[in-house]
Amino acid sequence: MLHSLPAHPSVKALSMRFVNSQNSTISDWNMTLIDNSTMTAIMGIVCQANRSSNNCNEIGPIYYTSTPFYIEPGQAMTFELTGVNTTTQLWEFHITFYGWPHDGVPSNEAINLASASAPTIEWLFYNSTSNSIIQ
């Protein structure tokens, strides 16, 4: 049976890495994603769900100078998440991104206009005790 990559944008979390603590309940982390689809994914926001207040607080992404705002198929990107709430062992993240179904990399204009199109939102969970990602 042949399997092909999805024709819609899709990302998968590869890792989470501690950067530093802001205080006893808030810290900064690096997240690495891979584009596991057949189209470029333009990044939107990353938020951390807070079920008790029914909010999703924006925590990133914060890009490093060499990181573009998109991930090409099969490529990985690392960015920082700031202000991650660490009061529970299981963290829920919502990653928003937009598909770029064209050849070549998206222009700056396309990146700026991406949020006007329909987003894809990937939910994932990170278990800070076992250092495992559930997606």
WOWO-V174125 format. One record per residue. N is the residue number from 1. RES is the residue in one letter. SS is DSSP state (@ for helix, = for strand, . for the rest). NEAR is the number of other ideal C-beta (glycine too) atoms within 12 Angstrom. D_LAST is the distance of its C-alpha to the last C-alpha in Angstrom with 1 decimal. Layout:
BEGIN
n=N res=RES ss=SS near=NEAR d_last=D_LAST
n=N res=RES ss=SS near=NEAR d_last=D_LAST
END
This chain:
BEGIN
n=1 res=M ss=. near=3 d_last=24.3
n=2 res=L ss=. near=4 d_last=23.2
n=3 res=H ss=. near=6 d_last=19.7
n=4 res=S ss=. near=11 d_last=19.3
n=5 res=L ss=. near=17 d_last=16.9
n=6 res=P ss=. near=20 d_last=16.0
n=7 res=A ss=. near=12 d_last=18.9
n=8 res=H ss=. near=23 d_last=16.9
n=9 res=P ss=. near=37 d_last=15.2
n=10 res=S ss=. near=27 d_last=11.6
n=11 res=V ss== near=45 d_last=10.0
n=12 res=K ss== near=29 d_last=7.6
n=13 res=A ss== near=35 d_last=7.7
n=14 res=L ss== near=22 d_last=10.3
n=15 res=S ss== near=21 d_last=11.7
n=16 res=M ss== near=35 d_last=13.0
n=17 res=R ss== near=22 d_last=16.8
n=18 res=F ss== near=19 d_last=19.3
n=19 res=V ss== near=22 d_last=22.1
n=20 res=N ss== near=17 d_last=24.4
n=21 res=S ss== near=15 d_last=25.1
n=22 res=Q ss=. near=18 d_last=26.7
n=23 res=N ss=. near=13 d_last=27.8
n=24 res=S ss=. near=9 d_last=26.8
n=25 res=T ss=. near=12 d_last=23.9
n=26 res=I ss== near=21 d_last=22.8
n=27 res=S ss== near=26 d_last=21.7
n=28 res=D ss== near=25 d_last=20.7
n=29 res=W ss== near=36 d_last=17.8
n=30 res=N ss== near=30 d_last=17.0
n=31 res=M ss== near=41 d_last=13.6
n=32 res=T ss== near=26 d_last=13.5
n=33 res=L ss== near=38 d_last=11.7
n=34 res=I ss== near=26 d_last=12.8
n=35 res=D ss== near=35 d_last=13.9
n=36 res=N ss=. near=26 d_last=13.0
n=37 res=S ss=. near=28 d_last=15.3
n=38 res=T ss=. near=21 d_last=19.0
n=39 res=M ss=. near=30 d_last=19.7
n=40 res=T ss== near=33 d_last=19.8
n=41 res=A ss== near=42 d_last=17.4
n=42 res=I ss== near=39 d_last=19.5
n=43 res=M ss== near=37 d_last=17.7
n=44 res=G ss== near=32 d_last=18.2
n=45 res=I ss== near=26 d_last=17.5
n=46 res=V ss== near=40 d_last=14.7
n=47 res=C ss== near=28 d_last=15.2
n=48 res=Q ss== near=36 d_last=14.4
n=49 res=A ss== near=27 d_last=14.6
n=50 res=N ss== near=21 d_last=17.6
n=51 res=R ss=. near=16 d_last=17.9
n=52 res=S ss=. near=11 d_last=21.4
n=53 res=S ss=. near=10 d_last=22.8
n=54 res=N ss=. near=8 d_last=20.5
n=55 res=N ss== near=15 d_last=20.0
n=56 res=C ss== near=22 d_last=17.5
n=57 res=N ss== near=25 d_last=19.2
n=58 res=E ss== near=22 d_last=19.2
n=59 res=I ss== near=32 d_last=18.6
n=60 res=G ss== near=33 d_last=18.6
n=61 res=P ss=. near=34 d_last=18.4
n=62 res=I ss== near=24 d_last=21.6
n=63 res=Y ss=. near=22 d_last=22.5
n=64 res=Y ss=. near=16 d_last=24.7
n=65 res=T ss=. near=8 d_last=27.8
n=66 res=S ss=. near=9 d_last=26.9
n=67 res=T ss=. near=22 d_last=23.5
n=68 res=P ss=. near=27 d_last=23.7
n=69 res=F ss=. near=31 d_last=22.0
n=70 res=Y ss== near=35 d_last=20.3
n=71 res=I ss== near=42 d_last=18.3
n=72 res=E ss=. near=28 d_last=20.0
n=73 res=P ss=. near=28 d_last=18.5
n=74 res=G ss=. near=18 d_last=17.7
n=75 res=Q ss=. near=22 d_last=18.3
n=76 res=A ss== near=23 d_last=16.4
n=77 res=M ss== near=35 d_last=17.2
n=78 res=T ss== near=28 d_last=17.4
n=79 res=F ss== near=37 d_last=18.3
n=80 res=E ss== near=27 d_last=19.0
n=81 res=L ss== near=39 d_last=17.8
n=82 res=T ss== near=26 d_last=20.8
n=83 res=G ss== near=26 d_last=21.4
n=84 res=V ss== near=38 d_last=18.2
n=85 res=N ss== near=33 d_last=19.1
n=86 res=T ss=. near=26 d_last=18.9
n=87 res=T ss=. near=17 d_last=20.6
n=88 res=T ss=. near=19 d_last=17.9
n=89 res=Q ss=. near=15 d_last=15.8
n=90 res=L ss== near=21 d_last=12.5
n=91 res=W ss== near=38 d_last=11.8
n=92 res=E ss== near=31 d_last=10.0
n=93 res=F ss== near=36 d_last=9.9
n=94 res=H ss== near=30 d_last=10.7
n=95 res=I ss== near=44 d_last=11.3
n=96 res=T ss== near=29 d_last=14.2
n=97 res=F ss== near=38 d_last=15.7
n=98 res=Y ss== near=32 d_last=18.4
n=99 res=G ss== near=31 d_last=19.2
n=100 res=W ss== near=32 d_last=22.4
n=101 res=P ss=. near=23 d_last=23.7
n=102 res=H ss=. near=16 d_last=26.8
n=103 res=D ss=. near=11 d_last=28.2
n=104 res=G ss=. near=12 d_last=28.3
n=105 res=V ss=. near=20 d_last=26.7
n=106 res=P ss=. near=29 d_last=26.7
n=107 res=S ss=. near=17 d_last=29.8
n=108 res=N ss=@ near=13 d_last=29.8
n=109 res=E ss=@ near=11 d_last=31.0
n=110 res=A ss=@ near=23 d_last=28.1
n=111 res=I ss=@ near=25 d_last=25.7
n=112 res=N ss=@ near=16 d_last=27.7
n=113 res=L ss=@ near=14 d_last=27.8
n=114 res=A ss=@ near=30 d_last=24.2
n=115 res=S ss=@ near=17 d_last=23.4
n=116 res=A ss=@ near=13 d_last=26.1
n=117 res=S ss=. near=20 d_last=24.0
n=118 res=A ss=. near=15 d_last=21.2
n=119 res=P ss=. near=21 d_last=17.9
n=120 res=T ss== near=27 d_last=14.4
n=121 res=I ss== near=23 d_last=11.9
n=122 res=E ss== near=34 d_last=8.2
n=123 res=W ss== near=22 d_last=6.7
n=124 res=L ss== near=28 d_last=4.6
n=125 res=F ss== near=24 d_last=6.4
n=126 res=Y ss== near=35 d_last=8.7
n=127 res=N ss== near=17 d_last=11.2
n=128 res=S ss=. near=23 d_last=14.3
n=129 res=T ss=. near=11 d_last=16.4
n=130 res=S ss=. near=12 d_last=14.7
n=131 res=N ss=. near=15 d_last=13.3
n=132 res=S ss== near=17 d_last=9.9
n=133 res=I ss== near=29 d_last=6.4
n=134 res=I ss== near=19 d_last=3.8
n=135 res=Q ss=. near=23 d_last=0.0
END
